[in-house]
Amino acid sequence: MTNTQRVQSTPQTGILSRAWVRATALVVGFAIVMIASNSIASALENPLAALLVGPLLAVLVLWLYGFAVRRIERRTVTELAPRRATRLVLIGLAGGIVLSAATVGILALFGGYRITGWGSVSGALSVVGMMCAIAVAEEVLFRGVIFGLVQRRWGTWLALAVSAVLFGLVHLVNPGATVWGAIAIAVEAGMMLAAAYVATGSLWLSIGLHLGWNIATVAIFGTVTSGSESRGAIVTATTSGPDWLTGGAFGPEASVIAVIVCSAATAVLIRIARRRGRIVSRA
């Protein structure tokens, strides 16, 4: 290779290096933000504090994301455009609750779920506040940062796979975690939430779906979610039966029922994304 050739290749190498540094900074930075936000939210037991601090944490994470994207990626944060925010979040909330209800309902039909009594409204409200922070922080990292970075470089299909796998892997640190539980989370939640992002080009639907599922699964139906015991719910309930049906210690999210129900939703969202021309090929 001549000296001229080496000189000509240097600028391109420098550009790629800077891009990788920016991407790494975003991923590591928002991984830390997610851990901190989730830890603070999980420590909130007073319902009033949870309902106040949880949404405030969510707003802070969204602001940090917008600020970081504008400063580091130097682009407009179209995925958080306020024009459709309320509508998409409400649709997502309703969708998440319906999907959770369908999962628990089918589980009950097979004898795997049974309501044993009334729970605590204040406890349920604490869960709602906590889940606001958790849903937003996780969507910002896994869909906003990771999915977005991979899709812009390598296309939608690889971004779906990478973000889903990482979302499943991070749940291996949860209580009662198993390899199957991580796979189930990756397929049912990681794929569905990313598909919601692709279909709308917005994080708002993904946030709403994530929040609706968590609120319904924990605060309404009183079941374990991702291995974490229910801290408060409108009803108390028990699950019984084989782990493949109930999800075992990991909760209904590790049930084949949840995988089937949420995969059906993913297929619908992918079809919508294709019809809208939102599937991006490799750059």
C-alpha positions as MATLAB code, in Angstrom:
seq = 'MTNTQRVQSTPQTGILSRAWVRATALVVGFAIVMIASNSIASALENPLAALLVGPLLAVLVLWLYGFAVRRIERRTVTELAPRRATRLVLIGLAGGIVLSAATVGILALFGGYRITGWGSVSGALSVVGMMCAIAVAEEVLFRGVIFGLVQRRWGTWLALAVSAVLFGLVHLVNPGATVWGAIAIAVEAGMMLAAAYVATGSLWLSIGLHLGWNIATVAIFGTVTSGSESRGAIVTATTSGPDWLTGGAFGPEASVIAVIVCSAATAVLIRIARRRGRIVSRA';
ca = [
       0.000    0.000    0.000;
       1.360    3.433   -0.932;
       1.608    6.418    1.374;
      -1.145    8.127   -0.606;
      -3.496    5.217   -0.075;
      -2.826    5.217    3.650;
      -3.558    8.925    3.897;
      -6.795    8.558    1.960;
      -8.085    5.787    4.242;
      -7.436    7.710    7.453;
     -10.455   10.086    7.395;
     -12.904    7.220    6.856;
     -11.308    5.246    9.686;
     -11.550    8.288   11.924;
     -15.234    8.757   11.126;
     -15.983    5.101   11.935;
     -14.034    5.337   15.186;
     -15.967    8.413   16.279;
     -19.254    6.710   15.399;
     -18.363    3.692   17.539;
     -17.339    5.942   20.430;
     -20.668    7.792   20.253;
     -22.627    4.543   20.060;
     -20.749    3.056   23.002;
     -21.284    6.206   25.055;
     -25.028    6.074   24.409;
     -25.377    2.379   25.257;
     -23.231    2.483   28.394;
     -24.678    5.793   29.541;
     -28.290    4.707   29.272;
     -27.556    1.286   30.736;
     -26.366    3.163   33.837;
     -29.428    5.412   33.686;
     -31.731    2.386   33.478;
     -30.075    0.617   36.411;
     -30.213    3.758   38.552;
     -33.809    4.581   37.629;
     -35.045    1.016   38.166;
     -33.233    0.764   41.501;
     -34.756    3.985   42.795;
     -38.222    3.063   41.542;
     -38.055   -0.437   43.041;
     -37.235    1.041   46.460;
     -40.420    3.131   46.531;
     -42.967    1.474   48.800;
     -45.149    4.421   49.840;
     -47.892    4.772   47.192;
     -47.823    8.582   47.226;
     -44.037    8.650   46.833;
     -44.184    6.017   44.088;
     -46.877    7.888   42.145;
     -44.841   11.080   42.389;
     -41.254    9.888   41.976;
     -41.918    7.146   39.378;
     -43.390    9.443   36.704;
     -40.783   12.121   37.511;
     -38.013    9.579   36.895;
     -39.688    8.651   33.620;
     -39.780   12.296   32.512;
     -36.130   12.761   33.518;
     -35.031    9.696   31.510;
     -36.959   10.902   28.450;
     -35.370   14.354   28.752;
     -31.898   12.844   29.097;
     -32.521   10.697   26.028;
     -33.650   13.676   23.954;
     -30.685   15.733   25.125;
     -28.181   12.941   24.422;
     -29.547   12.205   20.956;
     -29.435   15.866   19.950;
     -25.919   16.381   21.318;
     -24.255   13.044   20.492;
     -26.090   11.801   17.387;
     -26.911   15.323   16.215;
     -30.368   14.467   14.932;
     -33.995   15.342   15.650;
     -35.634   13.032   18.192;
     -38.558   12.055   15.969;
     -39.271    8.919   18.020;
     -40.453   11.118   20.892;
     -42.469   13.591   18.831;
     -45.259   14.892   21.113;
     -47.941   15.063   18.416;
     -49.142   11.455   18.829;
     -47.753   10.808   22.304;
     -50.991   10.686   24.313;
     -52.858    8.623   21.730;
     -50.080    6.057   21.281;
     -49.425    5.674   24.999;
     -53.132    5.089   25.677;
     -53.390    2.573   22.835;
     -50.305    0.832   24.194;
     -51.664    0.801   27.737;
     -54.913   -0.759   26.563;
     -53.054   -3.246   24.386;
     -50.690   -4.291   27.158;
     -53.565   -4.815   29.588;
     -55.508   -6.844   27.012;
     -52.496   -9.053   26.217;
     -51.842   -9.661   29.907;
     -55.526  -10.407   30.531;
     -55.572  -12.846   27.616;
     -52.491  -14.627   28.967;
     -53.812  -14.867   32.527;
     -57.300  -15.764   31.289;
     -56.039  -18.686   29.214;
     -53.840  -19.735   32.125;
     -56.919  -19.731   34.372;
     -58.855  -21.844   31.858;
     -56.125  -24.492   32.143;
     -56.323  -24.311   35.932;
     -52.986  -22.581   36.339;
     -54.225  -19.316   37.875;
     -56.655  -18.765   40.737;
     -57.733  -15.632   42.623;
     -57.599  -16.213   46.382;
     -58.825  -12.880   47.756;
     -58.664   -9.118   47.702;
     -55.319   -7.389   47.794;
     -54.268   -3.805   48.450;
     -55.236   -0.777   46.375;
     -52.401    1.271   47.878;
     -49.957   -1.511   47.034;
     -51.254   -1.594   43.464;
     -50.775    2.173   43.171;
     -47.182    1.806   44.340;
     -46.615   -0.693   41.546;
     -48.117    1.698   38.987;
     -45.736    4.479   39.986;
     -42.755    2.143   40.005;
     -43.603    0.684   36.602;
     -43.763    4.150   34.998;
     -40.048    4.574   35.619;
     -39.129    0.987   34.730;
     -41.062    0.874   31.444;
     -39.644    4.173   30.210;
     -36.033    3.451   31.212;
     -36.047    0.020   29.559;
     -37.715    1.246   26.376;
     -35.275    4.118   26.041;
     -32.270    1.783   26.342;
     -33.420   -1.269   24.391;
     -35.639    0.266   21.740;
     -34.522    3.899   21.574;
     -30.764    3.416   21.887;
     -29.872   -0.187   20.994;
     -32.548   -0.907   18.390;
     -32.138    2.538   16.845;
     -28.356    2.303   16.530;
     -28.420   -1.184   15.004;
     -31.274   -0.411   12.608;
     -29.600    2.720   11.250;
     -26.417    0.749   10.549;
     -27.554   -2.788    9.680;
     -31.307   -2.652    9.095;
     -34.525   -3.590   10.850;
     -34.258   -7.395   10.972;
     -30.895   -7.476   12.702;
     -32.017   -4.684   15.041;
     -35.059   -6.753   16.023;
     -32.881   -9.756   16.795;
     -30.126   -7.894   18.667;
     -32.402   -5.771   20.839;
     -34.628   -8.764   21.671;
     -31.702  -11.023   22.614;
     -30.137   -8.357   24.829;
     -33.514   -7.656   26.448;
     -33.839  -11.337   27.273;
     -30.271  -11.649   28.541;
     -30.591   -8.746   30.964;
     -33.484  -10.576   32.674;
     -31.138  -13.423   33.607;
     -30.115  -11.385   36.666;
     -33.701  -11.416   37.997;
     -34.813  -13.727   40.846;
     -35.923  -17.137   39.601;
     -34.368  -16.528   36.199;
     -33.798  -19.426   33.819;
     -32.471  -19.699   30.285;
     -36.002  -20.482   29.098;
     -37.329  -17.406   30.926;
     -34.781  -15.212   29.145;
     -35.700  -16.761   25.783;
     -39.401  -16.235   26.478;
     -38.836  -12.585   27.403;
     -36.759  -12.059   24.265;
     -39.426  -13.551   22.001;
     -42.628  -12.276   23.580;
     -41.532   -8.858   24.848;
     -38.282   -7.995   23.088;
     -39.687   -8.727   19.637;
     -43.156   -7.276   20.283;
     -41.942   -3.988   21.757;
     -39.403   -3.512   18.970;
     -42.101   -4.310   16.389;
     -44.315   -1.634   17.966;
     -41.460    0.828   17.546;
     -40.991   -0.147   13.904;
     -44.705    0.019   13.098;
     -45.079    3.572   14.430;
     -41.584    5.046   14.286;
     -42.281    6.149   17.848;
     -41.302    5.008   21.331;
     -44.673    5.998   22.763;
     -46.518    2.830   21.714;
     -43.703    0.635   23.048;
     -43.742    2.508   26.360;
     -47.518    2.139   26.630;
     -47.443   -1.602   25.831;
     -44.645   -2.230   28.333;
     -46.392   -0.218   31.044;
     -49.816   -1.763   30.409;
     -48.434   -5.313   30.522;
     -46.511   -4.707   33.756;
     -49.379   -2.948   35.512;
     -51.878   -5.642   34.574;
     -49.594   -8.590   35.334;
     -48.487   -7.278   38.720;
     -50.908   -4.651   40.050;
     -54.161   -6.125   38.704;
     -53.664   -9.900   38.525;
     -51.172  -10.171   41.385;
     -48.692  -12.490   39.692;
     -44.910  -12.655   39.594;
     -43.298  -10.662   36.803;
     -39.813  -11.539   35.541;
     -39.108  -13.384   38.784;
     -39.980  -10.465   41.083;
     -42.761  -11.145   43.578;
     -45.868   -8.970   43.392;
     -45.525   -6.163   45.937;
     -49.116   -5.044   45.750;
     -52.162   -5.881   43.684;
     -55.912   -5.439   43.601;
     -56.282   -9.197   44.111;
     -54.155  -11.943   45.597;
     -53.652  -14.994   43.422;
     -51.766  -18.247   43.106;
     -50.449  -20.125   40.096;
     -50.042  -23.877   39.947;
     -49.122  -26.421   37.337;
     -46.132  -27.298   35.181;
     -43.560  -24.568   34.638;
     -44.076  -24.565   30.873;
     -47.683  -23.536   31.519;
     -47.378  -21.144   34.478;
     -43.823  -19.899   34.035;
     -42.838  -21.248   37.451;
     -40.880  -18.926   39.734;
     -40.323  -16.498   36.859;
     -44.062  -15.875   36.470;
     -46.424  -15.932   33.466;
     -43.822  -14.200   31.299;
     -42.045  -17.565   31.103;
     -45.262  -19.347   30.098;
     -45.715  -20.675   26.577;
     -49.111  -18.974   26.667;
     -47.488  -15.535   26.960;
     -45.078  -16.413   24.150;
     -47.940  -17.400   21.838;
     -50.191  -14.451   22.729;
     -47.472  -11.826   22.374;
     -46.009  -13.415   19.242;
     -49.417  -13.031   17.601;
     -49.304   -9.312   18.464;
     -45.767   -9.106   17.072;
     -46.893  -10.617   13.771;
     -49.664   -8.006   13.465;
     -47.254   -5.160   14.224;
     -44.681   -6.419   11.707;
     -47.387   -6.660    9.060;
     -48.384   -3.049    9.777;
     -44.736   -1.971    9.591;
     -44.281   -3.675    6.208;
     -47.459   -2.139    4.849;
     -46.255    1.296    5.934;
     -42.833    0.727    4.371;
     -41.006    1.012    7.699;
     -38.776   -2.039    7.296;
     -35.284   -0.681    6.685;
     -32.645   -2.658    4.770;
     -28.961   -2.621    5.663;
     -27.389    0.808    5.203;
];
